[in-house]
């Protein structure tokens, strides 16, 4: 039978992991992106090449949106579009940490239809397909189902708890943090945490895969204002992201 988009993403994620792990423990070439967009390493670029080779060879008609590729406006006219972050959590990768991920998604129109988030160093493989649920290493996952934000276990940076974001008062939550935005979303999807959010503008490649995984695990996911997420937009960004229990 023909390879499904989800099967293709899984295959590509494993190929990406082979490329990335070859750089683990070796000296990295690190440069800073313009505009304060953070670091990029030779490993990020090598993984991007691997993903492009696997995915675009298999689906040449699909559009392409990657953190490590120039924006291609023709993606808006493709039947489907790959949205990938070759290494989500680059700073953790540079520091020798284990919390970094390959985040891969397929969009149809402005919605995500297949998604994979793979953490090679921990062996966690999150998958989702529209209408078919979400899984961790093949086992179904569900969000915690918590209804109230007070007392919730959440993933957010300290700046996102600033009073200016909370006109009715900063909630009393148990806050933690993980380096990879995609992984934070997955930790909400598998019920490890009740919610995650960031109010800063967020690139589509950081949240595309996680958004479907949360939704298919039964969770609520919106932009930071509470509006539905839309993908393959002109600016390739969302107004933040919120997943899990509502505000």
Rosetta blueprint (number, residue, H / E / L):
1 X L
2 X L
3 X L
4 X L
5 X H
6 X H
7 X H
8 X H
9 X H
10 X H
11 X H
12 X H
13 X H
14 X H
15 X H
16 X H
17 X H
18 X H
19 X H
20 X H
21 X H
22 X L
23 X L
24 X L
25 X L
26 X L
27 X L
28 X L
29 X L
30 X E
31 X E
32 X E
33 X L
34 X H
35 X H
36 X H
37 X L
38 X L
39 X E
40 X E
41 X E
42 X H
43 X H
44 X H
45 X H
46 X H
47 X H
48 X H
49 X H
50 X H
51 X H
52 X H
53 X H
54 X H
55 X H
56 X H
57 X H
58 X H
59 X L
60 X L
61 X L
62 X L
63 X E
64 X E
65 X E
66 X E
67 X L
68 X L
69 X L
70 X L
71 X L
72 X L
73 X H
74 X H
75 X H
76 X H
77 X H
78 X L
79 X L
80 X L
81 X E
82 X E
83 X E
84 X E
85 X E
86 X E
87 X E
88 X E
89 X L
90 X H
91 X H
92 X H
93 X H
94 X H
95 X L
96 X L
97 X L
98 X L
99 X L
100 X L
101 X E
102 X E
103 X E
104 X E
105 X E
106 X E
107 X E
108 X E
109 X L
110 X L
111 X E
112 X E
113 X E
114 X E
115 X E
116 X E
117 X E
118 X E
119 X E
120 X L
121 X L
122 X L
123 X L
124 X E
125 X E
126 X E
127 X E
128 X E
129 X E
130 X L
131 X L
132 X L
133 X L
134 X E
135 X E
136 X E
137 X L
138 X L
139 X E
140 X E
141 X L
142 X L
143 X L
144 X L
145 X L
146 X L
147 X L
148 X L
149 X L
150 X L
151 X L
152 X L
153 X E
154 X E
155 X E
156 X L
157 X L
158 X H
159 X H
160 X H
161 X H
162 X L
163 X H
164 X H
165 X H
166 X L
167 X L
168 X L
169 X L
170 X L
171 X L
172 X L
173 X L
174 X E
175 X E
176 X E
177 X L
178 X L
179 X L
180 X L
181 X H
182 X H
183 X H
184 X H
185 X H
186 X H
187 X H
188 X H
189 X H
190 X L
191 X L
192 X L
193 X L
194 X L
195 X E
196 X E
197 X E
198 X E
199 X L
200 X L
201 X L
202 X E
203 X E
204 X H
205 X H
206 X H
207 X H
208 X H
209 X H
210 X H
211 X H
212 X H
213 X H
214 X H
215 X H
216 X H
217 X L
218 X L
219 X L
220 X L
221 X E
222 X E
223 X L
224 X L
225 X L
226 X L
227 X L
228 X L
229 X L
230 X L
231 X L
232 X L
233 X L
234 X L
235 X L
236 X L
237 X E
238 X E
239 X L
240 X L
241 X E
242 X E
243 X E
244 X E
245 X L
246 X L
247 X L
